[in-house]
Amino acid sequence: MSAVSQPARPVPGIAAGVLAGALGGAGGAVAVCWHYSTVLLHPSVDPGLPERVLGTGDGTVELARTRLAGQPGVWGLRGPAGLSVVGPVRHRDRRRVVRELRAGPFPEDGPAVLDAGPFDPDPGARGLRFDDVVVPTELGPAPAWRVHPPAPVAEGRTWALCVHGRGGTRREALRILPALHAAGLTSLVVSYRGDGAAPPSPDGRSHLGDTEWRDVEAAAAYAAVHGAERLVLVGWSMGAAVGGAFLDRSAHAGAVAAVVWDAPLLDWRRTLRRQARNRALPPSLAGLAGRVTERRIGIDLERFDLLRNPPAHRPPTLLLHSDGDTAVPVSLSRDLATTAPGAGWPVTYREFAGTEHTGSWNADPEGYEAAVTGFLRAAL
């Protein structure tokens, strides 16, 4: 999977490639690592339809049992009929999972996909007033949503910059926007190079945060021009890698008063080792795949180890992570929460149970939003 918005799934051909590497020696190993690097640098935004709807009942939907179909909490279920909202599991057996059907169209029997974002298509789905705006970047105009603050603070001077993960879209922010709104913030939900909305990188590749942070810097400049005096940096998965680069390199980093990161990618090397295991790559090849990637896009992955190399600016930070994440190791968040205070970085950590990558909100929406609003009120 891409190291972000979708849970890890095996990639067809990788296991065969590993076997070819074993048989073909060094040349086969390099070929496998090149393939893995290519998957990493060209994220897919289409998860396919890996789940199966078996039927619907009185306020319920029945799914073929899989690890993902049985996750706790609230999810979107997307299929030919559109996006529905499904709630907690009511029943499960060896072959099926029965969940609440809360809203949206009745799912059709057949292929579907569980979607971490149960809201479509924009902040209006959360009852929030917003404008479609354009952020000028060095590569051209990047679309964004500017979400208005609550009426009593209509001239709010604190803006949240919301940065989605690799392979994700601006929809990723729809879950958290009410919590940011409740905290009195204006929110700017940004796009960045290579995500299908903003202009692509000149070479057509993802740069894993090493250049994408410049588009967040452009968003910070836009916010400043429109009255922002303080910033809150919000990110999912690779959005944290982008945010870490911003905090380390941007002239606007000093304006960031607080950070909220969900399932944050805090170390590319450890994440790639996890991803290699997900794809049946031998651990010995994960390091080689990283070096291949460094050569191809000119990135220094060591610089993206935020535990060993924390950014220059370290505002109060909230980490949210699920213990069921198979894409970005939850140990990264646990470790940063332990080590950050020694680096002068105030970090608060909240862990959720049982869901996949970036699924903490889905596991406990009320608890998640309370953690965000409580943190922001204290930090700001």
Secondary structure by P-SEA (a helix, b strand, c coil): ccccccccccccaaaaaaaaaaaacaaaaaaaaaaaaaaaacccccccccbbbccccccccccccccccccccbbbbbccccbbbbcccccccccbbbbbbcccccccccbbbbcccccccccccccbbbbbccccccccbbbbbbcccccccccccbbbbbbbcccccccccccaaaaaaaaccccccccccccccccccccccccccccaaaaaaaaaaaaaaacccbbbbbbccaaaaaaaaaaccccccccccbbbbccccccaaaaaaaaaaaacccccaaaaaaaaaaaacccccccccccccccccccbbbbbbbcccccccaaaaaaaaacccccccbbbbbbbccccccccccccaaaaaaaaaaaaaaac
